[in-house]
């Protein structure tokens, strides 16, 4: 492995210059929203193109959190994203365990079905989904956001692949010979083995759910939003005053920025191991 | 070890037979209810008069389809969707490949660069749309200011059709380029290094090896990225919805996409029948696009490898 790395072509100065430009472009929009979000409207009119932040961030933030139900939205986003991630990981680990390590009729066909559904744009079923939710009386409820997101064909596929590699068949056999039930085998052998893959899946599901807008926007009430829906409300209230809108953008991006600082390395390796768009 | 009693053996056998189905059932039941059923039922709704408030009405056959297809709005939305999709997917893949090639060289501080290109991914599309809507402001936007410094007249990013598409495509590109670059990087690292050494011995330069070794070797990955970005790109909603505060896709529907149109039919006009018809047609368009993409990319890539 080491030898391979050393033999790779040495990075040219041009590669560094190019990557520095890319990194500046990556970070600039976030910096820009901090700059604008920390000024008052008068300062923006005076010098709209300065890259230096102003001193009004806290004041603007105080206006933002009282204009839209910010704390409610933050709480809802935490509840929804956490619950969805846990459910997706659990259901995917269960199905992945069965597909990877148990023998049953229809296994091959069902697995092909799962893989095929990964490409199906289920978002286009929103009209009937809305009808179903109204029949259940769930319109405006967080359940209406959580339940439809709790399944992921990609998650099942990912866990199946992970378990095929991470868990030797001999371990399953040995556990059977010892008289362990399937549940016991799943709980004390498969689940511990799948932990790193599960963490990765959970991380990507969390981000995808946190940033999801379309369906929550349709189904949730203005008084009970998630963060992206609250951001839309902020825009509706203050479109012309970008100091407040972009202040809200920074506030709402902060939790994922913190997550990125701690888990960015894992995200990079997750994508490189084959995680797919959420 | 004492032989197990008969009931115990039967229990074990029942466990082995039934358990697999129990383990896969949460996924399949839930997927059936919230994924497959709504998608298929969309076709049923689209054949009826159906209102958001009043519910199911009379069976009208294909009337919702002919109504929608008879409106210029549908064709306008289709045109906008395809235009934004092309403006976002083509540059996205080219730039992502270039970044991946740069990341694939022997860099100092690899993790830093890789994390850096991924940063935009953790920003919500809604947030990205708001930031870029400001940057692309018609009057006081930073982009127009910078263009002015090099002597270009201000562009009406929120009024003219093509500039608004460029702005929206820029948001998509911003969020996904780094992500796709990492996918390409992983594929590049799987290319056997001997290929490059052989090319080096033959006197091929960096550019030459990139086109005649790296790209053909990445064929499967490129197809994968194109197909997933087609499925996502043709359903685009968040960015055009947030590009102004009204969310209708511009005063003259300059950037109204099909999903935005679908939303407007269903939830503003409360006409679920027509919304379902648009959803079903968009579904078919996505399938057709995915197949065309797949065939095209396969052909181009296999030509390249010859």
Interface residues (C-beta under 8 A of the other chain):
Chain A: X4 X5 X6 X7 X8 X9 X10 X11 X12 X15 X16 X18 X19 X22 X23 X25 X26 X27 X29 X30 X32 X33 X36 X48 X49 X90 X91 X92 X94 X95 X97 X98 X99 X102 X103 X104 X107 X110 X114 X117 X119 X120 X121 X122 X123 X124 X125 X126 X127 X128 X129 X130 X131 X132 X147 X148 X150 X151 X153 X156 X179 X181 X182 X183 X186 X207 X210 X211 X213 X214 X217 X218 X227 X228 X231 X232 X235 X236 X239 X242 X245 X246 X249 X252 X253 X256 X257 X259 X260 X264 X265 X267 X268 X271 X272 X273 X274 X276 X277
Chain B: X4 X12 X15 X16 X17 X19 X20 X21 X23 X24 X26 X27 X28 X30 X31 X33 X34 X35 X36 X37 X38 X39 X41 X42 X44 X45 X52 X55 X98 X99 X102 X103 X104 X105 X106 X107 X108 X111 X113 X114 X115 X116 X117 X118 X119 X120 X121 X122 X123 X124 X125 X126 X127 X128 X130 X131 X132 X134 X135 X140 X142 X145 X174 X176 X178 X179 X182 X183 X185 X186 X193 X196 X197 X206 X227 X228 X231 X232 X235 X237 X238 X241 X242 X244 X245 X259 X262 X263 X266 X267 X272 X275 X276 X279 X280 X282 X283 X286 X290
